[in-house]
Amino acid sequence: MFREFPQRLRRLVGPVLLYALLPAVAIAAALPPPEGDVLLRVEGDIAHPNVEDELHLDREQLMQLPSRVIETRIPWAQGTFRFEGPLLRAVLAAAGARADHVRVRALNDYEAEIPVADFHDYDVILALERNGSPIAVRDFGPLQVLYPFDEYPELLTESIRFRSVWHVESIHVP
């Protein structure tokens, strides 16, 4: 019975999430190819590509997605920072991605597998700005997977730190 619960829960929650995300999906269906430099590629099993079979997003397109500001301390630096960027669940909705997990890849080929449930349980963002300015590559940018660490102390674990990818270049949806 306990093994069936997650499947039953997913069957019940799935349609609710779909209706909640319909506005973002409608935006995604209309996304043209980017005009600026591509900051993110979403590839794999997606329903809304805009360049061949991938979704390419520039800074302007990423900023148009539902976003959040997170003020938090981070495990890899001293002090409190203000990060801003689109919610990762909105990025996946824009791509029309349906998966239990994604693989996030960095410029240096580091990859982390992240459960999509993280993006619904917490307001995980793809940080574009730190303290009001674009994040430079030398400062782990231009994109970072960022969890709201101060808001949820249970996130301060080694596994979540490994999911907090810097220098993000692409998301693969299996």
C-alpha positions as CSV (number, residue, x, y, z in Angstrom):
1,M,0.0,0.0,0.0
2,F,2.8,2.5,0.9
3,R,4.5,1.8,-2.5
4,E,1.3,2.8,-4.3
5,F,0.9,6.0,-2.4
6,P,3.5,8.1,-4.4
7,Q,1.9,6.9,-7.6
8,R,-1.6,7.8,-6.5
9,L,-0.4,11.1,-5.2
10,R,1.3,11.9,-8.5
11,R,-1.9,11.0,-10.4
12,L,-3.9,13.4,-8.2
13,V,-1.3,16.2,-8.0
14,G,-0.3,16.0,-11.7
15,P,-3.5,17.5,-13.1
16,V,-3.6,20.2,-10.4
17,L,-0.1,21.2,-11.2
18,L,-0.9,21.2,-14.9
19,Y,-3.8,23.7,-14.4
20,A,-1.6,25.8,-12.1
21,L,1.1,26.0,-14.8
22,L,-1.1,26.6,-17.8
23,P,-0.3,30.3,-18.0
24,A,3.4,29.6,-18.2
25,V,2.8,26.8,-20.8
26,A,0.8,29.2,-22.9
27,I,3.7,31.7,-22.8
28,A,6.1,28.9,-23.7
29,A,4.2,27.9,-26.8
30,A,4.6,31.5,-28.1
31,L,8.3,31.9,-27.3
32,P,10.2,32.8,-30.5
33,P,13.9,32.1,-30.9
34,P,16.0,34.3,-28.7
35,E,17.3,37.6,-30.1
36,G,20.1,38.0,-27.5
37,D,22.9,35.7,-26.4
38,V,21.6,32.3,-25.4
39,L,22.1,31.8,-21.7
40,L,20.2,28.5,-21.3
41,R,19.3,25.5,-23.5
42,V,16.6,23.1,-22.5
43,E,16.8,19.8,-24.4
44,G,15.4,16.3,-24.4
45,D,11.7,15.5,-23.9
46,I,10.2,18.9,-24.3
47,A,7.0,20.0,-26.0
48,H,7.9,23.7,-26.8
49,P,11.2,24.0,-28.6
50,N,12.0,27.2,-30.4
51,V,15.3,26.3,-32.1
52,E,15.1,22.9,-33.8
53,D,14.3,20.4,-31.0
54,E,15.6,22.6,-28.1
55,L,14.3,25.6,-26.2
56,H,16.9,28.4,-26.2
57,L,16.5,31.3,-23.8
58,D,18.2,34.6,-23.6
59,R,18.3,36.9,-20.6
60,E,15.2,38.8,-21.7
61,Q,13.1,35.6,-22.1
62,L,14.3,34.2,-18.8
63,M,13.3,37.5,-17.0
64,Q,9.8,37.2,-18.5
65,L,9.1,33.9,-16.8
66,P,7.6,33.9,-13.2
67,S,10.5,34.7,-10.9
68,R,11.4,35.2,-7.3
69,V,13.9,37.1,-5.2
70,I,15.8,35.0,-2.6
71,E,17.8,36.7,0.2
72,T,19.9,34.0,1.7
73,R,23.3,32.9,2.9
74,I,24.9,30.3,0.7
75,P,27.2,27.4,1.8
76,W,30.1,28.4,-0.6
77,A,30.5,32.1,0.4
78,Q,30.4,34.4,3.4
79,G,27.5,36.8,3.9
80,T,23.9,37.2,2.8
81,F,23.1,37.8,-0.8
82,R,20.0,38.8,-2.8
83,F,19.5,36.5,-5.8
84,E,16.8,37.0,-8.5
85,G,15.8,34.7,-11.4
86,P,13.0,32.6,-12.8
87,L,11.6,29.7,-10.8
88,L,12.9,26.5,-12.2
89,R,9.4,25.0,-12.3
90,A,8.5,27.9,-14.6
91,V,11.5,27.2,-16.9
92,L,10.4,23.6,-17.2
93,A,6.8,24.6,-17.8
94,A,7.9,27.0,-20.5
95,A,9.8,24.1,-22.2
96,G,6.7,21.8,-21.8
97,A,8.9,19.4,-19.8
98,R,7.3,16.4,-18.1
99,A,9.8,14.4,-16.0
100,D,10.5,13.2,-12.5
101,H,14.1,14.6,-12.7
102,V,16.3,16.7,-14.9
103,R,20.1,16.8,-15.4
104,V,21.6,20.3,-15.1
105,R,24.9,20.8,-16.9
106,A,27.5,23.5,-16.2
107,L,30.0,25.1,-18.5
108,N,32.8,22.9,-17.1
109,D,30.7,19.7,-17.9
110,Y,29.7,19.1,-14.3
111,E,26.2,17.6,-14.1
112,A,23.8,17.1,-11.3
113,E,20.5,15.2,-11.4
114,I,17.8,17.1,-9.6
115,P,14.3,15.7,-8.7
116,V,11.6,17.9,-10.2
117,A,9.8,17.6,-6.9
118,D,12.5,20.0,-5.5
119,F,11.2,22.7,-7.8
120,H,7.6,22.3,-6.4
121,D,8.5,21.7,-2.8
122,Y,10.8,24.8,-2.7
123,D,11.0,28.0,-4.7
124,V,14.2,27.0,-6.4
125,I,15.4,29.6,-8.9
126,L,17.8,29.9,-11.8
127,A,19.6,32.9,-10.4
128,L,20.5,35.5,-13.0
129,E,21.3,38.4,-10.7
130,R,23.1,38.7,-7.4
131,N,22.7,41.9,-5.4
132,G,21.0,43.6,-8.3
133,S,23.6,42.8,-11.0
134,P,24.1,40.1,-13.5
135,I,26.2,37.2,-12.2
136,A,29.6,37.2,-14.0
137,V,31.1,33.9,-15.1
138,R,34.0,34.6,-12.7
139,D,31.4,34.8,-9.9
140,F,29.8,31.4,-10.8
141,G,27.4,32.8,-13.4
142,P,25.8,33.6,-15.6
143,L,23.2,31.2,-14.2
144,Q,23.0,29.3,-10.8
145,V,20.6,26.8,-9.4
146,L,19.7,28.4,-6.1
147,Y,17.7,27.0,-3.2
148,P,16.2,29.2,-0.5
149,F,18.7,28.0,2.2
150,D,17.8,30.5,4.9
151,E,14.1,29.9,4.5
152,Y,14.5,26.1,4.8
153,P,17.5,25.0,7.0
154,E,16.9,21.4,6.1
155,L,18.3,22.2,2.6
156,L,21.8,22.7,4.1
157,T,22.9,19.2,3.1
158,E,25.6,17.8,0.9
159,S,23.2,16.4,-1.6
160,I,21.4,19.8,-2.1
161,R,24.8,21.5,-2.4
162,F,25.7,19.1,-5.2
163,R,22.4,20.1,-6.9
164,S,23.2,23.8,-6.6
165,V,24.9,24.0,-10.0
166,W,27.0,27.0,-10.9
167,H,27.8,28.1,-14.5
168,V,24.6,26.5,-15.7
169,E,24.5,26.1,-19.5
170,S,21.8,23.5,-20.1
171,I,19.0,21.4,-18.7
172,H,18.4,17.9,-20.1
173,V,14.9,16.4,-19.7
174,P,15.1,12.6,-20.0
